[in-house]
Amino acid sequence: MKKILLPMILTVIGTASGIGAGIITARPAVEAVPTIIPPTHTYVPLDEPFVVPILRDEMTRAIVVAALGIEIDAVQASIVAPAMPKLRDQFLQVLYDHANTGGFDGLFTAPDIMRRLRDRLKSAAVETLGDGVLDILVTDLSRQEY
C-alpha cells in the first residue's frame, strides 16, 4: 500500500502545484477597448428658412421656402455662426438668381436641377467659410402657389 500511496500523494501534490502556479502566473484577459474615431465632418443647420418669391409679370405668383444645412469639416464648424449674416446674404442671392432663371418652375426637384442649386450654394459657402465646406443639405423645400 505504501508503494501505491506515495505515487498518489506525489501526483496530487504535483497537480496542485501546477494548478497553483497556473493561477498565480495567469494574466488577466485584456478587454478590447473600442477606439472612438472622432467624426471628420459635422452638419450645421441654418436656423431660419429662406423665403424666395417667384415673380411673373411683376407679381408674386408663388413662394418657395427652403431650409438648408451645411456639411462642414468638424474643426471648422465653429466659424459658421459668426459668418451667418454674410452666408445668408450669399445664399439668398443664389436662391433669387435660381428663381429668376426659372429654377423653381415646373419639376424643380429633379436631381439635375437640385444638384446645380447645391453646387451654386456650396460655391457661395466656400467663398465665405473656406474649403472646409463639404456639401449643402436641402432639408426642406416647398413651393406655395398664389
WOQUIJO-V691922 format. One record per backbone hydrogen bond with DSSP energy under -0.5 kcal/mol. NH is the residue of the N-H (numbers start at 1). CO is the residue of the C=O. Records with the same first field share a line. If there is no record, write none. Layout:
# WOQUIJO-V691922
NH=CO / CO
This chain:
# WOQUIJO-V691922
5=1
6=2
7=3
8=4
9=5
10=6
11=7
12=8
13=9
14=10
15=11
16=12
17=13
18=14
19=15
20=16
21=17
22=18
23=19
24=20
25=21
26=22
31=29
33=31
34=32
37=35
38=36
42=72
44=70
45=43
46=68
47=45
50=66
52=50 / 64
54=62
55=53
56=59
59=56
61=54 / 59
62=54
63=144
64=52
65=142
66=50 / 64
67=140
68=66
69=137
70=44
71=135
72=42 / 70
73=132
74=40
76=73
77=73 / 74
79=76
80=77
82=78
83=79
84=81
87=83
88=84
89=85
90=86
91=87
92=88
93=89
94=90
95=91
96=92
97=93
98=94
99=95
100=96
101=97
102=99
103=98
105=102
108=106
110=107
114=110
115=111
116=112
117=113
118=114
119=115
120=116
121=117
122=118
123=119
124=120
125=121
126=122
127=123
128=124
129=125
130=125 / 126
133=130
134=71
135=71
137=69
138=136
139=67 / 137
140=67
142=65
144=63
145=143
146=61
